């Protein structure tokens, strides 16, 4: 049962959640410097962390927990109700991450707007949590379909 399509959805979602460590959430550039908003904090273009504008929410830890939970849920295929609960639990975390990433990004924009005009662009880590959520929903639907199939076979016996 581990080679089912929900396992592929869950593995891809776990990999994407872990990949947010590598890519910026957003990039803000003004005439003097470039600031990257990573999931672990604000980083200047030279690699120095910006301590005066620290991010209060540990997005990297939350997305790592989501990645681990989704990877572990792949191996819960023998207990589909528990697997569904784990996947649904990740929904809440991912939805909170999406909301707080947006709020934090707007806060960073407002902070950096005080230093003059700037150009702002979103990075891959801004989109990835939405993809993780979509893949988790697809996995949950596939798990429910498997559970319904098993129940229908039990009725036939």
C-alpha positions in Angstrom: 0.0 0.0 0.0 3.0 2.3 0.3 3.2 2.8 -3.5 -0.3 4.3 -3.7 -0.8 7.8 -5.2 -1.4 9.4 -1.8 2.1 8.3 -0.9 3.4 10.2 -3.9 1.4 13.3 -2.9 2.6 13.1 0.7 6.2 12.6 -0.3 6.1 15.5 -2.8 4.5 17.8 -0.2 7.1 16.8 2.4 9.9 17.6 0.0 8.4 20.9 -0.9 7.9 21.9 2.7 11.6 21.1 3.4 12.7 23.0 0.3 11.5 26.3 1.8 14.8 26.5 3.7 16.5 27.0 0.4 14.5 29.7 -1.4 13.5 33.3 -0.3 10.0 34.2 0.6 10.5 37.6 -0.9 13.3 39.9 -2.1 13.3 43.6 -1.5 15.7 45.8 -3.4 16.3 49.5 -3.0 19.0 51.7 -4.4 21.5 50.8 -1.6 20.9 47.1 -0.7 19.0 43.9 -1.2 17.1 42.2 1.6 16.0 38.6 1.4 13.1 37.4 3.6 14.0 33.7 4.2 11.9 31.4 6.4 14.6 31.7 9.1 14.8 35.5 9.0 15.9 38.6 7.2 19.2 38.4 5.4 21.1 41.1 3.6 22.7 40.5 0.2 26.1 39.9 1.8 24.7 37.0 4.0 24.5 39.0 7.2 21.3 38.5 9.3 19.4 41.7 10.0 19.0 41.8 13.7 17.1 45.1 13.9 14.1 43.6 12.0 14.0 40.0 13.3 11.1 37.8 12.3 9.1 36.7 15.4 7.6 33.5 14.0 9.9 30.5 13.4 8.6 29.6 9.9 11.5 27.2 9.3 10.6 25.2 12.4 6.9 25.1 11.5 7.6 24.0 7.9 10.1 21.4 9.1 7.4 20.0 11.5 5.0 19.8 8.5 7.6 18.1 6.4 8.3 15.5 9.1 4.6 14.9 9.8 3.8 14.4 6.1 6.8 12.0 5.7 5.7 10.0 8.8 2.1 9.9 7.6 3.3 8.0 4.5 4.1 5.0 6.8 0.8 5.1 8.6 -0.9 3.4 5.6 -2.1 0.5 7.8 -4.1 2.9 10.0 -5.9 5.2 7.5 -8.0 7.1 10.0 -4.8 8.1 11.9 -3.2 9.0 8.6 -6.1 11.3 7.8 -5.8 12.9 11.2 -2.1 13.6 10.7 -2.7 15.1 7.3 -5.5 17.2 8.6 -3.3 18.4 11.4 -0.8 19.6 8.9 -3.6 21.7 7.3 -3.9 23.9 10.3 -0.1 24.5 10.5 0.2 25.2 6.8 -2.8 27.6 6.8 -1.3 29.4 9.8 2.1 29.6 8.0 0.5 31.0 4.9 -1.4 33.6 6.8 1.6 34.7 9.0 4.0 34.6 6.0 1.8 37.2 4.3 1.5 39.3 7.4 5.2 39.1 8.1 6.0 40.0 4.5 3.8 43.1 4.6 5.4 44.0 7.9 8.9 43.7 6.3 7.7 45.8 3.4 6.4 48.5 5.7 9.7 48.5 7.7 11.8 48.8 4.5 9.6 51.4 3.0 10.8 53.9 5.6 14.2 53.8 4.0 13.0 55.1 0.6 11.7 53.6 -2.6 12.2 49.9 -3.2 11.3 47.1 -5.5 9.6 44.0 -4.1 9.3 40.5 -5.6 7.9 37.3 -4.2 10.1 34.2 -4.1 9.4 30.5 -4.3 8.9 30.0 -0.6 5.9 32.3 -0.7 4.1 29.9 -3.1 5.3 26.5 -1.8 3.1 26.4 1.3 0.0 26.7 -1.0 1.3 23.8 -3.1 1.9 21.8 0.1 -1.7 22.4 1.2 -3.1 21.4 -2.3 -1.0 18.2 -2.3 -2.1 17.4 1.3 -5.8 17.8 0.2 -5.2 15.5 -2.8 -3.6 12.9 -0.5 -6.4 13.1 2.0 -9.0 12.5 -0.8 -7.0 9.5 -2.0 -6.8 8.1 1.5 -10.6 8.5 1.9 -11.1 6.7 -1.4 -9.0 3.8 -0.2 -10.8 3.6 3.1 -14.2 3.6 1.3 -12.9 0.8 -1.0 -11.8 -1.3 1.9 -15.1 -0.8 3.7 -17.0 -1.8 0.6 -15.0 -5.0 0.3 -15.6 -5.8 3.9 -19.4 -5.5 3.3 -19.1 -8.0 0.4 -17.4 -10.6 2.6 
